[in-house]
Amino acid sequence: MTDLHSHILPGIDDGAQTVEDSLALIQRQLEQGVDEIALTPHFNAERTSVEEFARRRAESFALLQDAVQREGLEVKLKLGAEVFFSSNLLELDLEPLLLQDTPYLLVEFSPMFYPSWAKDIFYNLGLQGITPLLAHVERYPYMLSDPTRLFDLVSAGAVTQVNASSIMRAGSRQAMIQKFLRWQLVHVLSTDTHSVDKRPPLIGPAMQKVEGWQGADTVRYLTQNAADVFAGLEPQLRDAAKPKKFFGRWF
């Protein structure tokens, strides 16, 4: 399987702090059948430059690569970034932030407010040959309260990702994820893992949960989509249904 969102690179953000932490996370991923991992540390243009971020990321990656080879772990790693969305996104040099050798850009929204201009920016990214991959869509309160916003972004060309941990945790997020899946508004499932203890990788058990909800075909669909994105291919996405609201509930 493929994980498109992780914080496994050591010492670069709030994820793994040491090479040992990174190796433990990779080992846990391998145990669950994940052998392709995108390394996507946080990037915020208000805090650092693209050049400085790329330099620090390369240094961290070199340390991790040496350790992975030394331990003989059979895993394919690609560099990327989780880019904090802002109105000046189109002004940045986005090439170093794309998932390595692909046109995909992992983007994170603020949880505080819905960026109403996102649809236009996503459309313009597409004109540049860049496909936005929207991170953990279930974590944004404004997507849960109005899922037509997510539909609009998918219509603008976004590929969407949910966190495995949200699938494993009962509650309103989990319930809405099931609806997102039925509406074909979820395209990939990833870990967003940060640590073995507090935010461990759970893609294996999460896929089992999805199979119980929607069947093996949905698991194959999510798995193939992630593999296609990792390879730089265009996934064959299913047509999304626009959510409708009746008597205060979304159907």
Secondary structure, 3 states (H helix, E strand, C coil): CEECCECCCCCCCCCCCCHHHHHHHHHHHHHCCCCEEEECCEECCCCCCHHHHHHHHHHHHHHHHHHHHHHCCCCEEEECCEEECCCCHHHCCCHHHCCCCCCEEEEECCCCCCCCCHHHHHHHHHHCCCEEEECCHHHCHHHHHCCHHHHHHHHCCCEEEEEHHHHHCCCHHHHHHHHHHHCCCCCEEECCECCCCCCCCCHHHHHHHHHHHHCHHHHHHHHHHHHHHHHCCCCCCCCCCCCCEECCEEC
